[in-house]
């Protein structure tokens, strides 16, 4: 059956794939969806059309700690491209080329944006829109639509870019992870794709088509894959990463491209107030050395008239630029990561002389004279040819720049000669004596040395100047480059590296860890797994290695005031703002700070050729103050530098909660205990240590709160008084000698690892009140590693409240409200467990953990296995025998008898197994004890021979004649003796062998009769027990009819069988009748407003939260009628809940939906078949 089902799923997926790809996936505004990141203390709404912190009416606007503590108005990306359109000029009467610029924007709602700029026919937005297929198409809930790693219900039926990533067991997709199939490196990750197919401005104006092979593709052929990533580790809990992979899917090569961001600052955003003007007193600062911008509030205070929901202090927001696009064509080590000492580095002489560079040299062409700089000889030039080369790895044609060195004496026939040469497709007229000067940032090799756009201010000294000439940053930093004249640096893999060249440029690919195949998952046997060479998709290679990109860095930064000073509909204005070298920092910046500025930042120029992908990575992070912000920046930079391989907490447990009467039962699975931290394992391997240390699970913590953000549990502060840790209500850790305080601290506070309490998977909280809603989280945490400086990590614990008030839970979080059950309630369980077979002397009890999973009227059988001579219990099974023709084994040979036994159908067995075999009683009712005698029963012991415990009951049966002969045992020199008794194993109903010794000690005058039992079980024989009688010389065993019985404890064995029948929760009508007097109104009187009532939902800034009173212990199906003192019917309520919850709430609204007046009210509870109850309550002001 399962094979047929799998084949059916496969066929359906195949049909779906064909249907999907027969329709070209292009950006579509109707597929706009919203997501919310809340994987740590940073919480933000975002849209799959490329905007962060919007739409603010569906979630927190880049908030920190609390949903309404917002810090930004909008964050969105910009992609600028230079386009060339030839036309015939009727005045000049020749072909001229129009150079225009297009900046693709996102439909962001901000001043100067008008929700995104220009629109075409039918209101189509000219910019980025989401590509269908990358999220569940049927899910469209507020704040829940974008695919998120922790919400499988948001995933599509399959991923268009990886349609084969399907779990064959379930037919559902694996997560489309940054590092591969089903891999979640971050604790929370989002993923969506958008493109610029709707940006038809130049398609319409010039007839431009970006793809010569597809005339239906519009825009510029740009496709952007976007990921948000968060880590919950206490060191990284204040930030969120955004990674953008921007691909030119068309056939057009763009010579000059720039990526950028547009940010609207707004410290104090949120709160739901339409009149929020907290942006007016924002301050921002740009740290040119760190490529870091940060914003804060001028008076460190949020006016509650602007944001009435702001809680606590005001922090700082930082915008860090971690990864910028690379330029793999210019011959320059833009990111400065070259490690070869033989690669040349720029000198001042390599650039023309200027006021800042008096040591520069001029490049004047000559037929023979190399000039003063041997690295850039004047008698040679380099011409660059653009070629398309097929990549067998990526199966696409890629653009490469091929250089050719030309001796000028082969070009010029005389010093008066003039020739035309071509480089990068551009014509150059040259002659001896012509001076060649590089023009920065034009994407052309103007000085014909093979390098593109080399610049003294960027590649030798990093100088950043404002438009009016003020220097804001100046650092000597000569970069390496490829010298095409001398050949030095040509083989340096870290100059002009790219993430699609099929080369492990930085040499960090490790076959031990990384040779897992294209899907990034070991053990699947897919393409490239175990072949000993890097394969695209494997870790630390090309696309998955951040160090394999020759990043150009941040090249422009533009503050502007007011927010509406930017015109997003004007492409040329945006291009100017993003132009490299445009450091627009206002004058006030140097003297103090800028009030209320927004800003944009750019990275360029670089070529974006056909099928090429470049990346941009942004980190948005918070800090309590400036120092804390900069400390957090170091952590975030470390995560990026480690290729996003940050030590992760164990896997999240799945938490279940059961509400009871004044109690809450929690239980969870053990998946966390199998977690393996690969990031740590790699470190251990490199150090030559045991990689099994990376199985670093240590324990569980249980958090409890009355708000879904768990903020009332975040009470542990650091040395500066800043809240940093949550206080658990319970903690369970392994008994592994890892306990106490973790040795390292964070700002003076340490992490408590536990006290070797032992692991549990259930907890009962009795510190609760009926009618109060509680939120719980169970987080798993690891050991950390003090030697490596790795702090312990624990799971996230998010609960998201949408703008409609709906709550979205993670697998390890729950909401529960304890209440009294209905009248007449009888809880799930069993009346008795019958021991139907077997000699075991212990007992079994049933514990109902989850009554909602108990199957009514089901019968179960418990059977056992044992081993060894002692018949010790080894395992047990539980079989559902309700259907005798198809018994169902619900627990199969579990070896756990103590603590948390196997959970089945919401129940656990508690075993009182008699593991220690010992004498329980002696039955002497049929025994005439010889006068003046004593008797003992013990384990056999004689000389060096020791008996083994054997679980059985025994009887010594006496006769008047000889009925048996004891066995001889030569090692103890015991002869065989005819005797007038037998020894019987009553448990197994068999007579056994024994030794018999009857001796008289004339010195002590004591006669001792010893009987030693001898058992054989399977292939083992041994002495077991011994009975010793002592008396005077006349001692003898009694005659016929005497029987002495010894009863021993016995563990459960293979012959033991227990059976029991269970009931689900139920109601006994007769019992319900007797409990009508338990019905109560809580609280009574009701005082406006009760403190336990929930707060206002998000987006509502005035009024009060929900009001209610509860009727408790109400019978199931009962109707409650509420009357005024004059007998007027006010409201009618109905019990329609599960019988375990006997509470019916009234929202203090009349049947006309008006607020109930203050006063005294009467009620009637009418329960058909049970009875009625009347009473009264009061509502007072």
MARDRENDO-627950 format. One record per residue (C-alpha): x, y negated, z negated. Coordinates in steps of 0.5 Angstrom, whole numbers, plus 500, padded with zeros to 3 digits. Each point is the difference from the previous one (the first is absolute). Last residue first. Example, Ala and Ser with C-alpha at 12.3 -4.5 7.8 and 13.67 -1.06 7.14 Angstrom:
<atoms>
527502486 498507498 
</atoms>
This chain:
<atoms>
465400422 496506498 498506503 496505495 498507500 494505499 498507500 496505503 501508502 496504504 500508501 504506503 496502506 500494504 505495496 497493499 504495496 496494498 503493498 499494497 503493500 501495495 503493503 505496505 497500507 502505505 504498506 495500506 501506505 492500501 500507496 504496495 507500499 504501494 505505503 497506497 504506499 498508499 504504496 500508500 506502504 501507500 493501503 503497506 496493502 493499502 498497494 494495502 499492498 494496501 500493498 496494497 493503499 496495496 498503493 500493497 506502496 504501507 500507503 505504502 498507503 505506500 499506505 504506498 503505505 505503495 498498493 503493497 506501495 502493501 496494503 505495502 500492500 503496506 503494503 505499506 505495499 498493499 500493505 505497503 506502504 498506504 505503506 502506496 495503495 498496493 502504494 497506497 496500494 503502494 500493497 493500500 497493502 494499498 499504494 496506501 496502493 501506501 506502504 499505502 493503500 499507497 497506501 501505495 493501497 499504507 504505497 495505498 497500507 507501504 501506496 494503502 501498507 507503500 504496505 506503504 508500501 502506504 499507497 505505500 500508499 506503497 504507501 506502497 504506502 506504497 503506503 506496503 502498493 498494496 505500494 499505494 499499492 501507497 495504496 502506496 496506498 501505495 495506501 499506495 495505502 505506498 505499495 503494496 508499502 504502494 504497494 501505495 507498499 498493498 498494505 502497507 496500507 504497506 496498506 505499506 499496507 502500507 506505501 501500508 498503507 500496506 499502507 492498500 499500492 502505496 499499492 504503494 497499493 504501494 497503494 504500493 498504494 504497494 500504493 503496495 503503493 506495501 505505499 496506503 499496506 495504504 500500507 494501506 502498507 495500506 502498507 494498504 497501507 493498502 493502500 496496505 494495501 504494502 498495495 499506495 507502500 499507496 505503495 499507498 500503493 502507497 507500502 505505504 507497499 505498506 506498497 503493499 507499501 500493501 503501507 497507500 492497500 496506500 492499501 495502495 496506501 492500500 494503497 503504493 494501496 496496495 499494505 502492500 499495505 505494500 497495504 503494505 498494503 504497506 505495502 507503500 505496496 507504502 504504494 507499498 505506500 507498497 498504493 492500500 496495501 493501503 496493500 495500493 495503497 500501492 497505495 500501493 499506495 498501493 494505502 499502508 496495503 493503502 499497507 494499504 499493498 507499500 500495506 506496501 500493503 504495505 506503500 505497505 501498508 501493501 497497506 493501497 497495506 495495497 499497508 497494502 497500506 499494505 494497503 498495506 499506505 507503498 506496497 506505498 502499493 502494497 503502493 501507499 499506505 504498506 502506504 494499505 498507504 495497505 495495498 494499504 500507502 493500504 496506500 496502506 495506499 499498493 498493501 501497493 506504500 505493499 506503499 505498495 507503500 505501494 508500499 505503496 497504494 505504496 499507501 506502495 503505505 501494505 494497504 493497500 495498505 493497498 493499502 495495499 493500503 495494501 493499501 497494503 493498498 502492501 506499504 505495495 503495504 496494497 502503493 507498501 504502494 496506498 504504495 498508499 503504495 503507500 502504494 505505498 500507498 501503507 498507501 496500506 493499503 494495500 503495495 494495501 501493500 494496497 495495501 504496506 501493502 497494503 497495495 493501497 496493501 493499496 500493501 505497505 507500499 504494496 504496504 507499502 502495506 505502505 505497505 505504503 508500502 505505503 497501507 499493501 494496499 495495504 495496496 495497503 498493498 498497506 507496501 503507499 503502493 507504501 502505495 507501500 505505496 507500503 504506498 506500495 507498501 506501495 506495502 506502504 506497498 504506503 502502493 494498497 496505504 492500500 496505497 494500504 493498499 493502501 494495499 493502498 496494500 493498496 495495501 495499495 492498500 497499493 493503499 502505495 507498496 506503501 506502496 498508501 505500506 501508502 506501504 502505505 506503504 505500494 507501500 505500494 501496495 507499501 500493497 498495506 504496505 499493497 503495505 504495497 499492499 506495500 499497506 500507504 503505495 505506502 500506495 493503501 497500493 498506497 500507504 503505505 502506495 495504505 494501497 496496506 496494498 493498498 498493499 494497497 496493499 505497505 503493499 501497507 507497501 503493502 496494497 505494499 502498493 508499502 502506497 495504504 493501498 495506499 493498500 498502507 494505498 495494500 502499507 498507502 498497507 493503500 498497493 498503494 507504499 503507499 507502502 502507500 507502501 503506503 507504499 507501503 500501507 507500503 501506505 506496502 504503495 500506505 505496504 505503496 506495500 506499506 499493499 497499507 495506499 498496493 499494504 496503506 496504494 498493497 497498507 497506501 496500493 496507500 494501497 497506497 498498493 495494504 496506503 497502493 493498500 496496496 495500494 496494496 495501495 496494498 497500493 494496496 495505503 504502506 502497507 505505504 506498504 504503505 507497502 504503506 507499498 505495504 506503503 506499496 503492500 505498506 507498500 500495506 502502507 498494503 506500505 504500493 502492502 492499500 499503493 506496498 498493503 493501496 504501494 505494501 493496501 498502494 506497496 498494504 493499498 502502493 505494500 495495503 494502496 495506498 502502507 496502506 501504507 499500507 505503504 500500508 503504505 501499507 501505506 502501507 497505505 502501507 496503505 501494505 505495498 500496494 506495500 502496494 499493498 498501494 498500493 495495498 497497494 493496499 498496494 495497496 501494495 496498494 505495497 507501502 506500494 505496498 506495503 502505505 493503502 497493500 504499506 495505504 503507502 499501507 506505502 499501507 506503502 497506504 493497503 494503496 497492499 501499507 497506502 494499496 500493503 500503507 495505499 495495497 493503498 504501493 500493499 504498493 499494496 494503497 504503494 502493499 506500499 505504504 506504498 503504506 506505500 504503506 505505501 499505495 504506502 503503506 499507498 505505504 495506499 502507497 500498493 493500499 500508502 493503501 500498507 507502502 502505495 500500493 494505499 498504506 495497505 505500506 504506499 507500497 505506502 501507496 494503503 496502494 494496502 500497507 493501502 496503495 501506495 496498495 505501494 502493499 495494501 503494504 495502506 506500505 504505497 503501493 507499500 500495495 502503494 506504501 501498507 502493497 499494504 504494497 504499506 499492501 498501507 497506500 499500508 494501504 499493502 493498497 502497494 505495503 508499498 503494504 506500496 499506494 503506505 506496501 503503507 500494504 504496494 506499503 500501508 504494501 496496505 493503498 502498493 494502495 498496494 502500493 497494496 503494497 497498493 502493498 494498496 496493501 493499498 495494499 504496505 496493501 500499508 493496501 497507502 503504494 506503500 502507499 507502501 503508500 507499502 503505505 494503503 494495499 503493500 505502505 495503505 501506504 493500505 502506504 507503500 502503506 505494501 497497506 499493496 493499501 498507498 493499500 494501494 499493500 502499492 506497500 503497507 507503501 505495504 504502506 505495502 501500508 507499502 500506505 493501503 493502497 493500503 496504495 494504502 495503495 498508500 504501493 506498504 501498507 506497504 500494505 507498502 504494501 507500503 504494499 505503496 501505505 497507502 496500494 497507498 505505500 505495496 494499495 501507497 493503499 498504494 493503501 495501494 494504500 494498496 495505499 492501501 497506498 496505504 496505496 500507498 502498493 506505500 501501507 501492501 500498507 504494501 497493503 506495502 501493498 507498503 505496496 506496503 506499496 505495502 508500501 505495501 498495494 502506495 495501494 504504495 507497503 498493497 505495503 498501508 500506504 503496506 499504506 494498504 498495495 493498496 500496495 498502493 501495495 503501493 498499493 505498495 496493498 493504499 496496496 501494504 500505506 505504504 497506504 499506497 505506499 505496497 496500494 501507499 495506501 502507498 503505504 498508498 506503498 498500493 494504502 494499494 496496504 494498496 500492501 492500502 501497507 506504502 501497507 500503507 493496502 496506502 498504493 496494497 497502494 493498497 500497493 500505493 500497493 497493501 497499493 494496498 500498492 494499496 501497493 496501494 494496496 498502493 494504498 493501504 497496506 493501500 497493500 505499506 499492503 496498493 505504496 506496502 506505501 506497496 507501501 500492501 503501507 498507502 505504503 502502507 506504502 504501507 506504501 505501505 505501494 505495502 495495503 496500494 493496502 496497494 493499500 495496495 493501500 496494497 494500505 500507501 495500494 494497504 495506499 493496501 497507503 501503493 501508501 506500495 505501505 506496502 504497494 507499504 498499507 505500505 498501508 506504503 501501507 505506502 505500506 502505506 504496506 501503507 505497505 501505506 493503500 501506505 493502503 498508501 495500494 500503494 505495496 500502493 499497494 501504493 498496494 502502493 496496494 503502493 496498494 503498493 499499493 500508498 507501502 504500494 494503496 500506506 493499503 503499507 496497506 500500507 496497506 501502507 499497507 501503507 500494505 498501507 502495505 499501507 500492502 492499500 497504505 500508501 495501506 505500505 504506498 506502503 503492501 499499493 500493497 495497505 500493501 495497505 503493498 494497496 496506499 505505497 504494497 494498495 498508500 502501493 495506499 505505501 504498495 501506496 498503493 502506496 498502493 504503494 499500492 505503495 499501493 505503495 505500506 504505503 493504502 502505505 494504503 504500507 506495500 504495497 495494501 494505498 494501505 497504494 498507503 494501504 494504498 498507503 500503493 505506501 503498506 502493497 501495506 506496502 499502508 496494501 507496498 499493504 492500500 500503493 494505499 493500497 502493497 503498493 496496495 497506496 507502499 500495495 507500497 504499506 496494503 496499506 497494501 492500498 499498493 500493498 493500501 497506503 501502507 501507501 498504506 506498505 505503494 506497502 505500505 496501506 498493502 506495502 499494495 500493503 506495502 499494503 495496505 494501496 494502505 495495499 496502506 505498505 507498497 502497493 505496498 503499492 499505495 494499495 500493501 508500499 502493498 497501493 500507499 496507502 504504503 499503507 507503501 505496505 503502506 505494502 501499508 505495503 501498507 505499505 497498506 505502506 501496507 499503507 501494505 497494503 502496494 493496501 496506501 503504495 499508501 500504494 504505496 497501493 505502494 498502493 504499494 496504494 499498493 497505495 496497494 498504493 495498495 500498493 494497497 498496494 505502495 501501492 493503497 499501493 493503502 501507500 505500494 507502499 502496506 496498506 501500508 493498501 496505496 494503504 495500505 498492499 507499501 500502507 506499500 506501496 504503505 499499508 502505505 493502504 500506495 497495495 504499493 497500492 506499495 501503493 507500498 501503493 501507503 497504506 494495500 500499508 493498503 498502507 495497505 498502507 499497506 498505506 495495503 506495501 503505505 507501502 501506505 500507500 499502507 494505501 502507503 505500494 494500495 496505504 506505501 501500493 493501498 500506504 506503497 498498493 493504502 504506503 505500494 494500495 497506503 506504500 501498493 493503499 501506504 506502496 497498493 494505502 
</atoms>
